[in-house]
Amino acid sequence: MTLDSTPKYGVVASCKPWGRLVFDFLTIRKIGFNWLFVADKEELNRLVKEYEIEIIFFVHWNWFVPKSITSRIKCLCLHMTDLPYGRGGSPLQNLILRGHTDTKLTIFHMCDELDAGPIYIQAPMSLHGSAHDIYLRMCEVSTKMIEEVLVKDLSPIPQRGSPTNFVRRQPVESEIPLIPRLESIYNFIRMLDAPTYPPAFVNRGDIRISFSSAKLEGGQLTALATFEIEEIQIEEQ
C-alpha cells in the first residue's frame, strides 16, 4: 500500500489585519492542514493555481469569490450575524445601528447566492466595545469554531427562515448624523473604530474632525478627536 504524501493545504483569507490571528492560531496548533494566508483577491487567484488547496476560510473578505473557486474548493465564510438575518455587507455596523448588543458568529458553506449557503456552526458573541475590540473577539471565537468544524467533520444545515439583507456602508456614511442621544453617538463612533475603517467624523468648513476611543460613563461621552485640513480618501468598509 502506498501512502499519499501530497501536502494538504488550507487557506485563511482576510483583507483585514485581525484575520491574521486566525491563521497564526491554526498554524501554531497544526490543525488539519499546511496553512497559507492571503490578503487580497489577486493573491488568492495565484495560490489556487499553484497549490492543491482543499479548504478556504474567509474570515473578513470584501470581494466576490468566483464560481471557478467555490465549485472545486471547499469555501467556508465567517459572518457576524445569525443567518439568514443580516446577509450582506458591513454586518457589525448594521447590527449596532439596529440596537443589537450581541449576535451569533456563523460559519457557512459559500454558494452562488450571497451569504445564503448552509450553516456548519454558530456561536454567540458580544458586541461590546470598539469595532477593533469586537473584531479581535471575533477572531478568538472563530478559531475555536474552525477547529470544531475541522476536528468533528461537521455537515452543514440549510438556512431557515426569511432573510434580512444588509447593505454595505460607504465612507461618506461615516459622518455623524444629527442624533440627540449620547448613547447613539457613542455607538456610531465605536462601530467604526478599527484599523482601515473610515472613522466617524463631522465637517466644520474645511476642517474634518474624526473621533475614536469613545467612552460613555456617568452620562458623559468622551472621545479622541483628530483634526484634518484636507479631505482624505479611505477604503470602503
N, C-alpha and C positions, 0 to 999 in steps of 0.2 A: 504494500500500500504506500502510495506517495502522498506525503503531507503537502498541503498548499502553503507555500512560503511567500505568496504575494502579499505585500503590505496592504493593510486595510486603512483607508484614510477617511477621516471625518473632518468637517469644516465648521467653524464658528464664524458667521458673517455678521458684522456690525459696523455701521458707519459712525458710531459714537464711541468715545474713549472708554466708557464704563463696560462696554461689551467685551473688552479685552480681559476683564476679570474672570469672565466665564471660561474663556479659552485657557487662561492660566490655571484655573482650578482643575479642569478636565485633563490638562497636560501633566500637572503635578501628580494627580491621583492615578494617572494612566488608565483612565476609564474608557474601555471599549475600542478605541482606535488610535492611530497616529494622527494627532490633531493639527490642522492648519488654520490660520486666521486670515480673513480678508476684510478689507475696509471699504472697497468700492466695487462697482459692477464690472469694470474692466478687468480688475484683478481676479474677480470671481470667474469671468469667462475664460481667462487664461488657465486658472487652476483646474477647471473641469475638463480641459483639453489635455493637460499634462499629467494628471493623476487619476487613478481609479478610485473615485470618491463614492462612498456608499451612503453617506448621510450628511445633510447640511442643516444646522440650526441657525435660523435667522433671529438674532437677539434684538436688534434695532436696525431696521433696513428701510431706506427711503425710495427704493427703486422697484419697478415691476420685474419679477423673475420670469423669464420666458419659458414657454412650454417645452422648449428643447432641453431645458434643465430639469424641470419638475416631472417630466414624463419618464426620465430614465434614472433620476437620483431621488432618494427619499428626502424630501424637503419639509422640515418642520419649522413652524414660526411661533414665536412667543408674542402674545398680545395681551395688553394690560387691561382687558375687560372680561366680563362674564359673557362670552359669546353665546348666542348671536347678538347680544346687546353690545353696541359700540363698535361695530365694524367700521373700518376706515381710518383716516389719519388723525394725528395728534390726540391719541386716546387719553393721555394723562391730563392735558389741558382741558379737553372736553368734559372729562369726569369732574374735575374740580369746579369748572364753571357751572355744572349742573348740581353742585352741592354735595357730591359724594365724598365721604371721609374714608372709605375703604373700597376695595374691589377684589376681583379674582384674576390672578395671572393664569393665562390659558396657553397650553401648547397644542397646536392643531396641525393637521396634515394639509399642506398647501395644495390648492386645486385651481382651476381656471377662474373661478369667481373669487373676488377679493374677500379674504378673511372668512370664507364660507366652508372650509374643509372640516372633516370630522375631528373630534377632540380626543386627545390622548390623556390629558391630565389637567386639573385645575388646582390652584391653591390660593387661600385668602392672603391679602396683602394690604397693609395700612397705607393711606395717602397722606400721612402726617409729615410735616417738614417741607423743606425746599424741594424743587424738582430734582436737584442733584442728590439730595438725601434719598428721595424715592427711587431714583434710578439705581443707586448703589444697593438699596434694599431689594429691588427687583433682581439684580444680579445674584444676590445671596439666595433668594428664594428659587430663582430659576436653575441654579446649579444643582440644587437638591432634586428639583423636578426632572431635569435632564438625566441625572444619574438614575432616577427611578424608571424613566422610560427605557433607558438602555439596559439596566440590570434585569428588570422584570419583563422586558419584551412586551409592553402593553399594546393592546389593539385599540384603534380609535373608534369612537362612537359618534354617529351623525349629530349635528347640532339640532336642538329642539326649540321651537317657539318662533315667533315673528322677529325678524332682525330689526334693529335700530341702527341707523347709519350715522357716523360722524364724518365731518368734513375737515380736511387738513387745513390748519390755520396758516395764514400768511404773515410775513414780518410787519406789515402795516397794521395788523390787528393787535400788535403789542402795545399800542398807545392806550394808556389807562383811560377808560371811559368815565363819564360823569356819574359816579355811583356814590350815594350818600353814606353807606355803611362802611366803617373801618374794616370790618371782617372781610367784606367783599374786595376792598382794595388790597388788603393783606394777601388774600388768596390769589388775586391777579398777579401780584409781584412774585410770590413764591412759585407759582406754577410755571414761570418762565426762567427761574433762577437755576440754570445749569449751563455748563460749558457748551459752546456752539449754538446756543439758543439766543434769539433776539430778546433782550431784556425788556421788561415793562418800562415805558417812558412817557414823558409829557414834553410837548414842544412849547417853548416860550420865545417867540420870534425866531431868531436864527440859532437859538440855543436848544439843544436836546438834553434833557435831564433823564438819565436812566437810573433805575432803582434795583437794588439787590439786598440780600441778607436781612429781609424783613422780619420783624418780631412784633407780636401783638400781646402785650402784657398789661393787666390792670386797666384796660380800656384805653391804652396808649399805643399807637403804632409808630415804630421807628424803622428806618431803612438807610442803607448806604446809598448816597446819591453821587452819580458821576456826570459831569458837565462836558458836553461836546459842542464845538462850534460848527464843525462840518458834518453833514449827514453821512453816515457810513452804510455800506452795503453788507447785509448779514444773510447767512444761509436761511433757507426756509426751514420750518420746524419739521 
